[in-house]
Amino acid sequence: MIEGSEASHQIIADLLEARTGQHLTESRRWRVNSALAGIFRAHGISNVDQLVCLLASPPAGSPDLAQEVVEALLNNETYFFRDKPTFDQLPAEILPELAHRRRDGRRLSIWSAGCSTGQEVYSLAMLFTEQAERWQGWTIDILGTDVSHRAIEAARSGLYSPFEVQRGLGVAQMLRHFDETPRGWQVRGDVRAMVRFQQHNLLGPAHPGRLPFDLVLCRNVLLYFDRATRRDAFDRLAGAVMGDGFLMLGAGETVVGQTERFVPAARRASFFEPVAALAPAALRRSA
């Protein structure tokens, strides 16, 4: 049941889209009131009409109520090794291929765009620590970004509840990569050492690295963009991936019919290569 006027719901939808690019479709508007329930309680209101009034004249002590609303509406669903059959292609095929291409410099730079509370980033780091001998002498830099400040703070803490840590992880992995503490399960130092997090809007003016990345993961993020915004996001992602690097999307996502900046990687589901990868070798980073 949608409570509040259609006009108020549209104002909330426009706010979310303006700050994040996410398009709040009619089919998703049912969750607005439940997502904003905490804000309603905090401010003693009961519906979006009253919230819109507060947004027009924010109360003292809430300097950015609009950002609170946006944070509450973001979908932070994630878990460790999400879509495992797809994720398993990383250690089996993608990382060995990149290791061959980067064998001289022995450095890999990876970006997880829309990393939410960090499970994807730590899953990547676990892949490297579980093959420590294979990657000895390499510099591995894994960056996780998200538009949500709250999600990034949670990711930086590396602290997860028993429910969160069991989603996607076996008992052996939990015991190997986490320490149980009174506050929850803490990611161990060897995993945390190769990751970093920062707040970043995928639709911002630039990608968050000084140089393009060897591998970019942007999974289940573009689903919430309209067609024009998704095309813009692909353009920005294309500028963030090395010409002979890879883009990884979610299991149900594709570039086909969405952009001309990427093509499907041969025989690798959910992986895509920049069109620059088809250019002469002299225009690509030397292996």
C-alpha positions in Angstrom: 0.0 0.0 0.0 1.3 3.4 -1.0 0.5 6.1 1.6 0.8 9.8 0.7 0.1 11.7 -2.5 1.5 10.7 -5.9 3.1 14.2 -6.1 5.1 13.6 -2.9 6.2 10.1 -4.1 7.4 11.7 -7.3 9.4 14.3 -5.4 11.1 11.5 -3.4 11.8 9.6 -6.6 13.2 12.7 -8.3 15.5 13.3 -5.2 16.8 9.7 -5.4 17.5 10.0 -9.1 19.2 13.4 -8.9 21.6 12.2 -6.2 22.3 8.6 -7.4 21.0 8.1 -10.9 18.7 5.4 -9.6 15.2 5.4 -11.2 12.5 4.6 -8.7 10.0 2.8 -11.0 6.3 2.4 -10.2 7.0 -1.3 -9.4 9.5 -0.3 -6.7 7.4 2.5 -5.0 5.6 0.1 -2.7 8.8 -0.1 -0.6 9.2 3.6 -0.1 7.2 3.8 3.2 8.9 0.8 4.7 12.3 2.0 3.7 11.6 5.5 5.2 9.9 4.1 8.4 13.0 5.0 10.5 13.0 8.6 9.3 9.3 8.8 10.0 9.8 7.7 13.6 12.8 9.9 14.1 10.9 13.0 13.1 7.4 12.1 14.4 5.7 11.9 11.1 3.7 9.2 9.3 3.8 9.6 5.6 5.8 11.1 2.6 3.6 14.1 2.4 4.8 15.3 5.8 8.4 14.3 4.8 8.3 16.4 1.7 7.2 19.4 3.9 10.2 18.7 6.1 12.5 18.5 3.1 11.3 22.0 2.1 12.2 23.4 5.5 14.6 21.0 7.2 14.4 21.0 11.0 17.3 22.1 13.2 19.7 19.3 13.7 19.1 17.7 10.3 21.3 19.6 8.0 21.0 17.1 5.2 17.7 15.4 5.7 17.6 14.8 1.9 20.7 12.6 2.1 19.2 10.7 5.0 16.2 9.9 2.7 18.5 8.9 -0.2 20.5 6.6 2.1 17.4 4.9 3.4 16.1 4.3 -0.1 19.3 2.7 -1.5 19.2 -1.1 -2.0 22.3 -2.4 -0.2 21.6 -6.1 -0.8 24.9 -8.0 -1.0 26.7 -11.0 0.3 30.0 -12.8 0.1 30.8 -14.5 -3.2 27.5 -13.4 -4.6 26.4 -15.4 -7.7 29.1 -18.0 -7.0 29.1 -19.7 -10.5 29.8 -16.3 -12.0 32.3 -15.3 -9.3 34.2 -18.6 -9.7 35.2 -17.4 -13.2 37.5 -14.9 -11.5 40.1 -17.3 -10.0 39.6 -19.9 -12.8 40.0 -17.7 -15.9 40.0 -13.9 -15.5 42.7 -13.4 -12.8 45.1 -15.9 -14.5 44.6 -14.1 -17.8 45.3 -10.7 -16.2 48.3 -12.2 -14.4 49.7 -13.2 -17.7 49.1 -9.8 -19.2 50.6 -8.0 -16.2 53.5 -10.4 -15.6 56.2 -7.8 -16.0 54.8 -5.1 -13.8 53.3 -7.6 -11.3 50.5 -5.2 -10.2 46.7 -5.5 -10.4 44.3 -2.7 -9.8 40.6 -3.6 -9.2 37.6 -1.5 -8.7 34.3 -2.7 -7.2 31.7 0.0 -8.1 28.6 0.0 -6.0 30.3 -2.2 -3.4 27.6 -1.6 -0.7 28.8 -2.8 2.7 32.0 -4.4 1.3 31.3 -8.1 1.0 32.3 -8.2 -2.7 35.5 -6.3 -2.0 36.5 -8.7 0.8 35.5 -11.7 -1.3 38.0 -10.5 -4.0 40.7 -10.1 -1.4 40.1 -13.6 0.0 40.7 -15.0 -3.5 44.2 -13.6 -3.4 45.0 -14.6 0.2 43.9 -18.2 -0.6 46.4 -18.2 -3.4 49.1 -16.4 -1.6 52.0 -18.3 -3.2 50.7 -17.6 -6.6 50.5 -13.9 -6.0 53.7 -13.5 -3.9 55.6 -10.4 -5.0 52.5 -8.8 -6.6 50.9 -5.5 -5.6 47.2 -6.0 -5.3 45.1 -2.9 -4.9 41.3 -3.4 -4.5 39.1 -0.3 -4.3 35.5 -0.4 -3.2 33.2 2.6 -3.8 29.5 3.3 -3.2 27.3 6.4 -3.3 26.2 5.6 0.2 28.3 7.1 3.0 26.6 4.7 5.5 27.5 1.7 3.4 31.1 2.8 3.0 31.5 3.3 6.8 30.2 -0.3 7.3 32.6 -1.6 4.7 35.6 0.1 6.3 34.8 -1.4 9.6 35.0 -4.9 8.2 32.7 -6.1 10.9 29.7 -8.3 10.1 26.9 -9.9 12.1 26.6 -13.7 12.3 23.9 -13.6 9.7 25.9 -11.5 7.3 29.1 -13.6 7.6 27.3 -16.8 6.9 25.8 -15.6 3.6 28.1 -17.0 1.0 30.9 -18.3 3.2 31.6 -21.8 4.4 32.7 -22.5 8.0 36.3 -23.0 6.9 36.4 -19.6 5.2 34.8 -17.9 8.2 37.4 -19.3 10.5 40.3 -18.5 8.2 39.4 -14.9 7.3 37.5 -13.6 10.3 37.9 -13.3 14.1 34.9 -13.7 16.3 34.5 -10.7 18.6 31.9 -9.5 21.1 30.7 -7.0 18.4 30.5 -9.5 15.5 32.9 -11.2 13.0 35.9 -9.0 12.1 37.8 -9.4 8.8 41.4 -10.3 9.5 44.3 -8.0 8.7 45.8 -9.8 5.8 42.5 -9.4 3.9 42.0 -5.8 4.9 45.5 -4.9 3.9 44.8 -5.0 0.2 41.5 -3.2 0.2 40.4 0.4 0.6 37.0 2.2 0.4 35.7 5.6 -0.5 32.4 7.2 -1.3 32.0 7.8 -5.0 29.1 8.4 -7.3 29.4 6.3 -10.5 27.8 9.2 -12.4 30.3 11.7 -11.0 32.8 13.6 -13.2 35.6 11.0 -13.1 36.4 7.5 -12.0 38.1 7.1 -8.6 41.5 5.9 -9.7 44.6 7.8 -10.8 44.9 5.3 -13.7 42.4 3.0 -15.4 41.8 -0.4 -13.6 42.6 -3.8 -14.9 39.3 -5.2 -13.7 36.1 -3.4 -12.8 33.1 -5.0 -11.1 29.8 -3.2 -11.4 27.2 -5.8 -10.5 23.5 -5.2 -10.1 23.9 -1.5 -10.0 22.9 -0.5 -13.6 19.6 -2.4 -13.1 18.2 0.7 -11.3 19.1 3.2 -14.0 17.0 4.2 -16.9 18.3 3.6 -20.4 19.9 7.0 -20.9 21.6 7.0 -17.5 22.8 3.4 -18.0 24.4 4.4 -21.3 26.1 7.3 -19.6 27.4 4.9 -16.9 28.8 2.6 -19.5 30.7 5.5 -21.0 32.2 6.3 -17.6 33.1 2.7 -17.0 34.7 2.4 -20.3 37.1 5.2 -19.3 37.9 3.4 -16.1 39.0 0.0 -17.6 42.3 -0.6 -19.3 42.0 -1.4 -23.0 42.9 -5.1 -22.3 41.1 -5.3 -19.0 37.6 -6.6 -18.1 34.3 -5.4 -16.8 32.2 -7.7 -14.8 28.4 -7.2 -14.5 25.7 -9.0 -12.6 24.4 -12.4 -13.7 21.4 -10.9 -15.3 23.1 -7.9 -16.9 24.6 -7.3 -20.4 26.0 -4.7 -22.6 24.2 -5.9 -25.7 21.8 -3.3 -26.9 23.0 -0.9 -24.1 26.3 0.5 -25.3 28.9 0.2 -28.0 31.8 0.7 -25.6 32.0 -2.9 -24.5 31.7 -6.3 -26.2 31.1 -9.7 -24.5 34.2 -11.6 -23.6 34.5 -14.9 -25.4 33.0 -17.8 -23.5 32.9 -15.9 -20.2 29.4 -15.1 -18.9 29.0 -11.7 -17.3 32.4 -10.5 -18.4 33.0 -7.8 -21.0 35.9 -6.1 -22.7 36.3 -2.5 -23.8 36.1 -2.0 -27.5 39.6 -0.6 -27.2 40.7 -4.2 -26.5 40.1 -4.8 -30.3 42.5 -2.0 -31.2 46.1 -2.7 -32.3 48.4 -4.1 -29.6 50.5 -0.9 -29.6 47.5 1.0 -28.2 47.1 -1.4 -25.3 49.1 -1.5 -22.1 52.1 -3.8 -22.6 51.9 -7.2 -20.8 
